Amino acid sequence: MLSWPGKSSSRSTIRSLARSATAFKGNFGRPKEAALAVPVFEKVRTLADYEPQSWRDLGNAYAAAGRPQEAIDALAEVVSRDWDE
């Protein structure tokens, strides 16, 4: 289980760190490394489920981690929700 610092942690910082970690040396395409990013992107989605990129990033992480149904479900949110609310 990941622990998160106090409320001062911004979702954009967390998102940037996760992207950097998974992009390092192409690790995002490797399931074991991508699986480490999934909880981070799940946290970002929890903090900002109203932002489509939160769902997109999570869907991409699920796909890279070899979790296709969860990837489909997350990416379906991106195309099916009304983001103008």
Long-range contacts (C-beta under 8 A, 24 or more apart in sequence): 2-39, 2-40, 2-43, 4-43, 11-44, 11-47, 11-48, 11-54, 14-40, 14-43, 14-44, 14-47, 15-41, 15-44, 15-53, 15-54, 15-57, 18-44, 18-57, 18-61, 19-57, 22-61, 22-64, 28-60, 28-61, 28-64, 29-64, 30-64, 31-64, 31-65, 31-66, 34-61, 34-64, 34-65, 34-66, 35-65, 35-66, 37-61, 37-64, 37-65, 38-62, 38-65, 38-67, 45-74, 50-83, 50-85, 52-77, 52-78, 52-81, 52-83, 55-81
